Amino acid sequence: MENAFVEKVKSGLKDVMIDFAYPRPNRAYIFIEPTNLRKSASFLFNELRCRFCIASAIDKRDGIEIIYHFHNDKEKIMVNLKTLVPKPELIIDTISDIIWGALWIEREIHELFGVKFFGHPNLEHLILADDWPEGVYPYRRELKEK
């Protein structure tokens, strides 16, 4: 059974939501197209006052899935925005100008998976050595399959 907060999330994102899952009372998943990330993240962060926790990435065969994890402390629920950035382009808009806390994790995902965050102010190396080979992403599927 969904609570009032989950209904607010669904209502606010109904125009951009591809799919929705509510597997547990403290976790909801919103599936969106990459073009709707900024609008969705802004809604959760600015309107519903969710705290941005982190983003994670998974290399799928057809793209890099990025999950943006938001938590509403009052309601004690984690809301996850899931989007698939299609290969081979791997370009998505940054949310770092909306949520300053996303600066470093977007930089990390860029470095490890090769996702280009359009509009990000600094996608220089964060973790890997400065002489790491250009275009080699250690968390990419094709590197592991060799």
C-alpha positions in Angstrom: 0.0 0.0 0.0 1.4 3.4 -1.0 1.6 6.3 1.4 0.7 9.9 0.8 4.4 10.9 0.2 4.7 8.2 -2.5 1.6 9.5 -4.1 3.1 13.0 -4.2 6.2 11.6 -5.9 4.1 9.8 -8.5 1.8 12.7 -9.1 4.8 15.2 -9.5 6.6 12.9 -11.9 3.6 11.4 -13.8 4.5 13.2 -17.0 8.1 11.9 -17.1 7.7 8.5 -15.4 8.2 5.4 -17.6 7.6 3.0 -14.9 7.3 2.8 -11.1 8.1 0.2 -8.5 7.4 0.2 -4.8 8.8 -3.1 -3.5 9.0 -2.1 0.1 7.4 0.6 2.3 10.8 2.5 2.6 11.9 2.3 -1.1 10.4 3.5 -4.4 11.9 3.3 -7.9 11.0 5.8 -10.6 12.2 4.9 -14.1 12.8 8.0 -16.4 14.3 8.8 -19.7 17.7 10.6 -19.5 16.2 13.8 -20.9 13.9 14.0 -17.8 16.7 13.7 -15.2 17.1 17.4 -14.4 13.3 18.0 -14.0 12.9 14.9 -11.9 15.9 15.5 -9.6 14.9 19.1 -9.1 11.4 18.1 -8.1 12.6 15.6 -5.5 15.3 17.9 -4.2 13.7 21.3 -4.3 10.0 20.6 -4.0 9.8 17.4 -1.9 12.9 18.3 0.1 14.6 14.9 -0.4 18.2 14.7 0.4 20.6 13.6 -2.4 22.6 10.7 -1.0 24.6 9.3 -4.0 24.4 8.0 -7.5 25.5 4.6 -8.7 26.1 3.2 -12.1 25.8 -0.2 -13.7 27.1 -1.1 -17.2 24.3 -2.9 -19.1 24.6 -4.2 -22.6 22.7 -1.3 -24.2 23.9 1.6 -21.9 25.0 2.7 -18.5 22.2 2.7 -15.9 22.5 5.5 -13.4 20.5 5.4 -10.2 20.2 8.6 -8.3 19.4 7.9 -4.7 17.3 10.4 -2.7 16.1 10.1 0.8 13.2 11.9 2.5 14.2 11.9 6.2 10.7 12.9 7.5 9.0 10.1 5.7 11.9 7.6 6.0 11.8 6.6 2.4 14.5 6.2 -0.3 13.4 7.3 -3.8 15.6 6.1 -6.6 15.6 7.7 -10.0 16.7 5.2 -12.6 17.7 6.1 -16.1 19.6 4.3 -18.9 22.1 6.4 -20.8 22.3 4.7 -24.2 25.5 3.4 -25.8 27.6 4.4 -27.6 27.1 8.2 -26.9 26.8 8.0 -23.1 25.8 11.6 -22.7 23.4 13.0 -20.0 22.9 16.4 -18.5 24.6 17.1 -15.2 22.5 17.8 -12.1 25.5 19.3 -10.3 24.2 22.9 -10.9 20.9 21.9 -9.2 22.5 19.7 -6.5 26.1 20.7 -5.6 26.6 17.3 -3.9 26.4 15.6 -7.3 29.7 17.1 -8.5 32.1 14.4 -7.3 29.9 11.4 -8.0 29.2 12.5 -11.5 32.9 13.0 -12.0 33.6 9.5 -10.6 31.0 7.9 -12.9 32.5 9.8 -15.8 36.0 8.5 -15.0 35.0 4.9 -14.3 32.2 4.3 -16.9 32.8 7.0 -19.5 29.5 8.8 -19.1 29.8 12.5 -20.2 27.8 14.8 -18.0 26.9 17.7 -20.2 27.4 21.0 -18.4 29.5 19.6 -15.6 32.2 22.1 -14.7 35.1 19.7 -14.1 35.3 16.1 -15.5 39.1 15.8 -14.8 40.5 12.7 -13.2 39.4 12.1 -9.6 40.4 8.6 -8.8 42.6 7.2 -11.6 46.2 8.2 -12.2 46.8 11.2 -14.4 48.5 9.0 -16.9 45.6 6.6 -17.2 44.9 5.8 -20.8 42.3 8.0 -22.5 39.1 6.1 -23.4 39.7 3.2 -21.0 37.0 2.9 -18.4 37.8 0.3 -15.7 34.1 -0.4 -14.8 32.9 -0.9 -18.3 31.7 -4.4 -19.4 33.9 -4.6 -22.5 37.1 -4.2 -20.4 36.0 -7.1 -18.2 35.0 -9.3 -21.1 38.5 -9.3 -22.7 
